[in-house]
Amino acid sequence: MSAPLSRRRLLQQSAGLALAGCPRSGASARRVVVIGAGLAGLSCALELNRKGRGVQLLEASERVGGRVQTQRIGGLVVELGATRILAGHDRVHAYADLFGIERTPVDPDRAGIDLAVVQGQRVAPDGAIPGGLTPGEALAWQQGRLLELYLLPLMAQLGDPLRPGWPPPDLDALDRLSLAAYLASRGASEAAIALLTLGGLSGWVDRLGILQHARHVGLDDLSSPATWLVGGNDALTEALARALTGSLEVGAAVREIRVQRNGIARLSIERRGLLSTLEAGVVVAAVPLAALRRIRLVGLSSQVRRAIDETHYVEITQSNLSFSSRFWIERGLSGRLRTDRPLQEVWPQAGAPRADPRGILTNSTTGQAAIELGAMGEAERGTFLHEQLVMAFGGPVPEPTLLSTRAWHLDALIGGGWPVFGPGQGWIQRRLQQPDGPLWLAGDHASPWPGWMQGALYSGERVAQRILAEA
Ligand SMILES: Cc1cc2nc3c(=O)[nH]c(=O)nc-3n(C[C@H](O)[C@H](O)[C@H](O)COP(=O)(O)OP(=O)(O)OC[C@H]3O[C@@H](n4cnc5c(N)ncnc54)[C@H](O)[C@@H]3O)c2cc1C
């Protein structure tokens, strides 16, 4: 695996910034600034560079990658953010291929039973039918078709979610429904709704619009095994950063974007407490909308302003636990676990060398439970997670070591896990794909895959193509 980008290298890449910042005739209008060096900003800058367009990429934190953050600790490699690469996520695979980065199954042991615990009842191992289901639901559950029972009829109505302008106005009636309201309107029992929203979804199900969920189910094949980049997902963000030919600067936080009457944007940038300004004819804001809310925005259309202000980001806390052995395998279990609150979702990660007996379980929890977990001290959190695992596994669980925790909603530069487009917010998804004067929005929120690396890369590439087409 390649060495991480050093601060010195990043500063070298940004050499020439001072010159670029000097006003030159016509230079401002031609200048392209990309804000945020997550996957969206990096791919956007790279695609522009590949077509010979110079770009200044500004990143507020001291590292690139954003919600992709790999941690190496005690011989183990774990992810604090994005982990799974789905088989159909072609943009992630294409960039990994471009840089020659190998993929490996997220869960190389993939065998054994997945556990589900709902309202205290462990529903998977003995094949028992969960209580409260209607006879039709019970049959569908036994056949593994509960999701299909309720969502399949909807799929035919969705149209092509990759078409710009999706969701079209003829989906407005559906757009007004949350996932829970849609399921209830189709006659789903409370028990079926609980089962269908088990795991990470349970923390934000009340806010989630049915269209966002149905699009995800339609686009993403969750049944094929997910992969992970060998050595950690930051191999991709580092490779993208290294491939840039324009400038990349870390520690440069954009504080204000002011769209002026002449259509040129004036940015205020803070570097180590010092403010300076820069003008650009094209600005790509590749930061989560929750972080964009912290930038002073002047001269934007009221619609874009509303879209930024009204999009909720899910609270999420992700923790990595290591165990002296992969104890779940001995019990015939896969280590994958989905519960209703508060543990929600647990899965094994591939980050231990194959010869190493240690096992890693990752927990991600969303919504109110994530807020509470994120607010705990480390010792309290470790004990809490252990107790929850004992309850969920229904028996003793070896004492884990809490390797790391990241509560993304507490990070002011990110503001949460991913956007939740709620009932009636189809217009926001349409609007985010259009520029507002010189300002373009990129990121998973401006793509058909909110909450996925695929979406960030797709939107970065797409914005770059459109900027090039308009030049
Ligand atoms: C816990 C968690 C688990 C996830 N799991 C998966 C998964 O398994 N698979 C998957 O595909 N995806 C997953 N995702 C989603 C995935 O990480 C994101 O969709 C993707 O990384 C978003 O990339 P981005 O470039 O749009 O935004 P980000 O990665 O958020 O990048 C935005 C960048 O902008 C910077 N920034 C913010 N404000 C400013 C400013 N004022 N000035 C300059 N820079 C600024 C930030 O520091 C950041 O670097 C997960 C996310 C989380 C949080």
The ligand as a Tripos MOL2 file, in Angstrom:
@<TRIPOS>MOLECULE
LIG
   53    58     1     0     0
SMALL
NO_CHARGES

@<TRIPOS>ATOM
      1 C1        -20.2810    6.0600    9.6330 C.3       1 LIG1
      2 C2        -20.4010    6.0550    8.1330 C.ar      1 LIG1
      3 C3        -20.4610    4.8580    7.4690 C.ar      1 LIG1
      4 C4        -20.5430    4.8310    6.0830 C.ar      1 LIG1
      5 N1        -20.5470    3.6220    5.4550 N.ar      1 LIG1
      6 C5        -20.4670    3.5720    4.1080 C.ar      1 LIG1
      7 C6        -20.2490    2.3440    3.4490 C.ar      1 LIG1
      8 O1        -20.1660    1.2850    4.0790 O.2       1 LIG1
      9 N2        -20.1380    2.3570    2.0870 N.ar      1 LIG1
     10 C7        -20.2240    3.5080    1.3610 C.ar      1 LIG1
     11 O2        -20.0960    3.4680    0.1240 O.2       1 LIG1
     12 N3        -20.4220    4.7110    1.9760 N.ar      1 LIG1
     13 C8        -20.5410    4.7640    3.3190 C.ar      1 LIG1
     14 N4        -20.6840    5.9700    3.9570 N.ar      1 LIG1
     15 C9        -20.9350    7.1800    3.1570 C.3       1 LIG1
     16 C10       -19.6700    7.7510    2.5160 C.3       1 LIG1
     17 O3        -18.6530    7.8690    3.4740 O.3       1 LIG1
     18 C11       -19.9860    9.1360    1.9470 C.3       1 LIG1
     19 O4        -21.1390    9.0640    1.1330 O.3       1 LIG1
     20 C12       -18.8690    9.7350    1.1120 C.3       1 LIG1
     21 O5        -17.5990    9.4870    1.6760 O.3       1 LIG1
     22 C13       -19.1290   11.2350    0.9920 C.3       1 LIG1
     23 O6        -18.0880   11.8840    0.2950 O.3       1 LIG1
     24 P1        -18.2160   13.4540   -0.0170 P.3       1 LIG1
     25 O7        -17.0280   13.8160   -0.7880 O.co2     1 LIG1
     26 O8        -19.5660   13.7040   -0.6220 O.co2     1 LIG1
     27 O9        -18.2340   14.1830    1.3890 O.3       1 LIG1
     28 P2        -17.2100   14.1460    2.5950 P.3       1 LIG1
     29 O10       -16.4640   12.8690    2.6140 O.co2     1 LIG1
     30 O11       -18.0050   14.4880    3.8060 O.co2     1 LIG1
     31 O12       -16.1580   15.2970    2.2770 O.3       1 LIG1
     32 C14       -16.4340   16.6470    2.5130 C.3       1 LIG1
     33 C15       -15.1340   17.3610    2.8410 C.3       1 LIG1
     34 O13       -15.4090   18.7670    2.9400 O.3       1 LIG1
     35 C16       -14.5960   19.3010    3.9660 C.3       1 LIG1
     36 N5        -15.1590   20.5840    4.3970 N.ar      1 LIG1
     37 C17       -16.2750   20.8000    5.1350 C.ar      1 LIG1
     38 N6        -16.4680   22.1090    5.3220 N.ar      1 LIG1
     39 C18       -15.4610   22.7540    4.6840 C.ar      1 LIG1
     40 C19       -15.1100   24.1330    4.5140 C.ar      1 LIG1
     41 N7        -15.8340   25.1160    5.0780 N.pl3     1 LIG1
     42 N8        -14.0080   24.4560    3.7810 N.ar      1 LIG1
     43 C20       -13.2490   23.4750    3.2070 C.ar      1 LIG1
     44 N9        -13.5230   22.1530    3.3700 N.ar      1 LIG1
     45 C21       -14.6270   21.7920    4.0880 C.ar      1 LIG1
     46 C22       -14.6340   18.2280    5.0280 C.3       1 LIG1
     47 O14       -13.5740   18.3610    5.9560 O.3       1 LIG1
     48 C23       -14.5290   16.9490    4.1830 C.3       1 LIG1
     49 O15       -13.1900   16.5540    3.9960 O.3       1 LIG1
     50 C24       -20.6060    6.0340    5.3480 C.ar      1 LIG1
     51 C25       -20.5670    7.2620    6.0270 C.ar      1 LIG1
     52 C26       -20.4530    7.2670    7.4050 C.ar      1 LIG1
     53 C27       -20.3770    8.5910    8.1190 C.3       1 LIG1
@<TRIPOS>BOND
     1     1     2 1
     2     2     3 ar
     3     2    52 ar
     4     3     4 ar
     5     4     5 ar
     6     4    50 ar
     7     5     6 ar
     8     6     7 ar
     9     6    13 1
    10     7     8 2
    11     7     9 ar
    12     9    10 ar
    13    10    11 2
    14    10    12 ar
    15    12    13 ar
    16    13    14 ar
    17    14    15 1
    18    14    50 ar
    19    15    16 1
    20    16    17 1
    21    16    18 1
    22    18    19 1
    23    18    20 1
    24    20    21 1
    25    20    22 1
    26    22    23 1
    27    23    24 1
    28    24    25 2
    29    24    26 1
    30    24    27 1
    31    27    28 1
    32    28    29 2
    33    28    30 1
    34    28    31 1
    35    31    32 1
    36    32    33 1
    37    33    34 1
    38    33    48 1
    39    34    35 1
    40    35    36 1
    41    35    46 1
    42    36    37 ar
    43    36    45 ar
    44    37    38 ar
    45    38    39 ar
    46    39    40 ar
    47    39    45 ar
    48    40    41 1
    49    40    42 ar
    50    42    43 ar
    51    43    44 ar
    52    44    45 ar
    53    46    47 1
    54    46    48 1
    55    48    49 1
    56    50    51 ar
    57    51    52 ar
    58    52    53 1
@<TRIPOS>SUBSTRUCTURE
     1 LIG1         1 GROUP 0 **** ****
